[in-house]
Amino acid sequence: MPRRLLAYLVAAMLVIWPAVAVLSPAFGAEPAFPPGSRIGLEPPGDLKPSTRFPGFEDIDRKVAFTLLELPASAYAELARAANATEQRGLTDVKREEFSLRGGTGLLVTGRAQINDVALHKWILLATAAADKDLTVLINVEVPEAARAVYSDAVIRQALASVTFRPMPIQEQLGLLPFKLGQLAGFRVMQVLAQGGVILTEGPTDDLSKQPYVIVSIGQGSPEQPDDRARFARDLLSSAPLRDLSVQSADAMRIGGLPGYEIRAQAKGLNDEPILVAQWLRFSGGNFLRVIGIGRKDDWDALFTRFRALRDGIEFR
């Protein structure tokens, strides 16, 4: 099984107990959306939005709906796996085409045994009619003891209610461990699930033709100044940039905290010369990374705006 597919399936089937949840609309009401998610449904029973994974859970009955947003390219690979004769860990496997409110999909059902607990499983692989860039993988696990509340008919009704909304950018920004106080003329292109954000300038999302900024949080930063310099260089060298050449590297204070700046030049995806600025701001064992990339011809104005965006970032 390809490594990427295995990662998708492991993420879809991973269920961890228990957590604190918040209230959600009752079944039959408007669809509820996990924070920052494009995927919503009408949650039956006592399902609440989970605080530990994207989806819903009934902690007392150990029922979970895991909702995963995947790229469109994942669909064909997952469909082949879902139609494979052998389904590891599943018995009594059945497959069928399935219609939902916002698209169509393939529903796989079966039974599983995990740690002496008998489970009923529903795995829905779907595409959104209004969003060709989105593949949806929904994994439902219901212990045998919870079947009186979460019957097959109830689960199917919930899955049929699955719907989609536009990317909730502002909601996703509110989930980040930092806030952007100054966009400096850039626009948010994508909020990353790992806790970062990509910003760009221009009419499209083609980063090969437009300047862009990536802001992210990392863990495991060094405490000694000499180690920070080496750490910053290693981090920049791992970026997917060709012919990277460091022009300057200096320790500095950023937002009242220890920081490190590297300026470099490289070649863009179209072989045009580009310039790069990377700033790290260290706080305890964590670090904030800001990396700005733009064309050499526009660099002076871009660099000023990159710094303005950098200086407007605050930890929550």
C-alpha positions in Angstrom: 0.0 0.0 0.0 1.5 3.4 -0.9 2.7 5.4 2.0 0.5 8.4 1.3 -2.6 6.2 1.1 -1.7 4.5 4.3 -1.4 7.9 6.0 -4.9 8.8 4.8 -6.4 5.6 6.1 -4.7 5.7 9.4 -5.8 9.2 10.0 -9.4 8.3 9.1 -9.6 5.3 11.4 -7.8 6.7 14.4 -10.2 7.3 17.3 -9.0 8.3 20.7 -11.1 8.6 23.9 -12.2 10.8 25.6 -12.4 14.6 25.4 -14.4 17.7 26.4 -16.9 18.7 23.8 -19.1 21.7 23.1 -22.8 21.8 22.2 -24.0 21.1 18.6 -27.3 21.4 16.9 -29.8 18.6 17.4 -30.3 16.0 14.7 -32.6 17.3 12.0 -31.5 20.9 12.5 -29.1 22.9 10.2 -25.8 21.0 9.5 -23.1 21.6 12.1 -19.5 22.2 11.0 -16.4 21.3 13.1 -14.4 24.5 13.7 -12.5 25.4 10.5 -14.0 22.6 8.4 -15.7 22.8 5.1 -17.6 19.5 5.8 -20.7 19.5 7.9 -23.6 17.2 8.7 -26.6 16.9 11.0 -25.1 15.0 14.0 -27.5 12.4 15.5 -27.8 11.2 19.1 -25.5 12.9 21.5 -22.7 13.6 19.0 -20.8 16.8 19.8 -17.9 18.5 17.8 -14.7 16.9 18.9 -11.8 18.9 20.4 -9.3 16.2 19.5 -9.9 15.4 15.8 -11.9 16.9 13.0 -15.4 15.5 13.4 -18.0 14.6 16.1 -18.0 12.2 19.0 -20.3 10.8 21.7 -17.8 10.3 24.4 -20.0 8.2 26.7 -20.9 5.7 24.0 -17.5 5.9 22.3 -19.0 6.8 18.9 -17.0 8.8 16.5 -17.4 10.5 13.1 -14.0 11.5 11.7 -14.2 14.0 8.8 -11.1 14.4 6.6 -10.6 17.0 3.9 -8.2 15.6 1.3 -6.9 16.9 -2.1 -8.9 15.9 -5.2 -6.0 13.7 -6.4 -6.5 11.4 -3.4 -9.9 10.1 -4.6 -8.8 7.7 -7.3 -6.2 6.1 -5.0 -8.7 5.8 -2.1 -11.4 4.4 -4.4 -9.0 1.6 -5.6 -8.3 0.7 -2.0 -12.0 0.8 -1.0 -12.8 -1.6 -3.9 -10.0 -4.0 -3.1 -11.1 -7.6 -2.4 -9.4 -7.8 0.9 -10.2 -5.1 3.5 -7.7 -5.4 6.3 -9.4 -5.5 9.7 -12.9 -5.5 8.3 -15.4 -8.4 7.9 -18.8 -8.6 6.3 -17.8 -5.9 3.9 -20.4 -4.3 1.6 -20.0 -1.5 -0.9 -22.6 0.8 -2.6 -22.9 4.1 -4.4 -24.2 6.7 -2.0 -25.9 10.1 -2.5 -25.4 12.9 0.0 -26.7 16.5 0.1 -23.6 18.1 -1.4 -22.3 15.4 -3.7 -21.9 11.7 -4.4 -19.7 8.9 -3.0 -18.9 5.3 -2.3 -20.0 3.8 1.0 -18.2 0.9 2.5 -19.7 -0.9 5.6 -18.3 -3.7 7.7 -17.5 -5.0 11.2 -14.3 -4.8 13.2 -12.9 -6.0 16.5 -10.6 -3.7 18.4 -9.4 -4.6 21.9 -12.3 -7.0 22.4 -14.8 -4.3 21.4 -17.1 -5.2 18.5 -17.5 -2.2 16.2 -19.7 -1.4 13.2 -18.0 0.8 10.6 -19.1 3.1 7.8 -16.5 4.6 5.5 -17.7 7.2 3.1 -15.5 8.4 0.2 -17.1 11.3 -1.5 -16.6 14.3 -3.8 -18.2 17.7 -3.4 -20.3 18.8 -6.4 -19.4 22.4 -5.9 -15.7 21.9 -5.1 -13.7 19.9 -7.6 -10.6 20.3 -5.5 -12.0 18.4 -2.5 -12.1 14.7 -1.6 -13.9 13.8 1.6 -13.2 10.7 3.7 -15.7 10.1 6.6 -15.1 7.3 9.0 -17.8 6.3 11.5 -17.3 3.8 14.3 -20.1 2.6 16.5 -19.6 -0.1 19.3 -22.2 -2.8 19.4 -23.4 -1.5 22.7 -24.4 1.8 21.1 -26.4 0.4 18.3 -29.8 1.1 20.0 -29.1 4.9 19.5 -26.9 4.7 16.4 -28.5 2.2 14.1 -27.6 1.7 10.5 -30.6 3.8 9.5 -29.5 6.7 11.8 -26.0 6.6 10.5 -27.1 6.6 6.9 -29.4 9.6 7.5 -26.5 11.5 9.0 -24.2 10.7 6.1 -26.9 11.6 3.6 -27.0 15.1 5.3 -23.3 15.7 4.6 -22.9 19.1 3.0 -20.1 21.6 2.2 -19.4 25.3 2.7 -16.8 27.7 1.3 -13.4 27.7 3.0 -14.0 29.4 6.4 -10.8 31.4 6.3 -11.5 33.7 9.2 -12.6 30.8 11.4 -9.5 28.9 10.5 -7.3 31.9 11.3 -8.9 32.0 14.7 -7.7 28.5 15.4 -4.0 29.4 14.8 -1.7 29.8 17.8 -0.9 33.3 16.6 -2.8 36.2 15.1 -1.9 38.4 12.1 -2.2 42.0 13.1 -0.9 43.3 9.8 -1.4 41.8 6.4 0.7 44.4 4.6 -1.4 44.2 1.5 -1.2 40.4 1.2 -4.2 38.1 1.2 -4.7 34.8 3.0 -4.5 32.0 0.4 -4.6 29.0 2.6 -4.6 28.1 6.3 -2.5 25.0 7.0 -3.8 22.2 9.2 -0.4 22.0 10.9 -0.8 25.5 12.3 0.4 27.9 9.6 -0.8 30.2 6.9 0.2 31.1 3.3 -0.3 34.6 2.1 0.2 35.9 -1.4 -0.4 38.9 -3.7 -2.0 38.7 -7.1 -5.1 37.4 -8.9 -4.4 33.7 -8.7 -2.9 31.1 -6.3 0.0 30.4 -8.6 3.0 30.9 -6.3 5.4 30.5 -9.2 4.3 33.9 -10.5 3.5 35.9 -7.3 5.3 36.9 -4.1 4.2 35.0 -1.0 4.7 34.6 2.7 4.5 31.5 4.9 4.0 31.9 8.6 4.2 28.8 10.8 4.9 27.5 14.3 7.5 24.9 15.2 8.7 23.0 18.2 12.2 22.0 19.4 14.1 25.2 19.0 17.6 25.5 20.5 18.4 27.8 23.4 22.0 28.8 22.7 22.7 31.6 20.1 25.2 29.6 18.2 22.8 26.7 17.9 20.1 29.0 16.8 22.2 30.2 13.9 22.9 26.7 12.7 19.2 25.8 13.3 18.0 28.7 11.1 20.4 27.7 8.3 19.4 24.1 8.4 15.7 25.1 8.3 16.1 27.3 5.3 18.2 24.7 3.4 15.3 22.3 3.7 13.0 24.6 1.7 12.2 23.5 -1.8 14.3 26.3 -3.4 16.9 25.7 -6.1 20.4 27.1 -6.2 19.9 28.7 -2.7 22.7 31.0 -1.7 22.8 32.8 1.7 23.6 36.5 1.4 23.5 37.5 5.1 22.6 36.0 8.5 22.2 37.9 11.7 20.8 37.5 15.2 18.3 40.1 16.2 15.4 40.9 18.5 11.9 40.4 17.0 8.9 41.4 19.0 11.0 41.6 22.1 12.2 38.0 21.8 15.4 36.4 20.4 15.3 36.1 16.7 17.4 35.3 13.6 17.2 36.7 10.1 18.6 35.1 6.9 18.5 36.7 3.5 19.2 34.6 0.5 18.8 34.3 -3.3 17.6 31.4 -5.3 15.9 30.4 -8.5 12.1 30.2 -8.8 10.0 27.5 -10.4 10.4 29.3 -13.8 14.2 29.7 -13.3 13.8 33.4 -12.7 15.9 35.0 -9.9 14.1 35.3 -6.6 15.1 36.6 -3.2 14.2 35.1 0.2 14.0 36.4 3.7 13.5 34.0 6.7 12.9 35.2 10.2 12.7 32.9 13.3 11.4 34.2 16.6 12.2 32.0 19.5 10.0 31.6 22.6 10.7 28.8 25.1 11.0 25.6 23.1 8.9 26.9 20.2 9.7 29.1 17.3 7.7 31.3 14.9 8.9 31.1 11.3 8.2 33.8 8.7 9.5 33.3 5.2 8.9 35.7 2.4 9.7 35.1 -1.3 9.5 37.4 -4.2 11.1 38.5 -7.5 14.4 40.3 -7.4 13.0 43.2 -9.4 10.3 44.0 -6.8 12.4 43.1 -3.7 12.9 46.5 -2.0 9.1 47.2 -1.7 8.3 43.5 -0.8 11.0 43.3 1.9 9.4 46.3 3.7 6.0 44.7 3.6 7.3 41.3 4.7 8.8 43.0 7.8 5.6 44.8 8.5 3.6 41.6 8.4 6.3 39.9 10.6 6.1 42.6 13.2 2.3 42.4 13.4 2.3 38.8 14.5 1.4 38.1 18.1 1.2 34.8 20.0 -2.2 33.9 21.4 
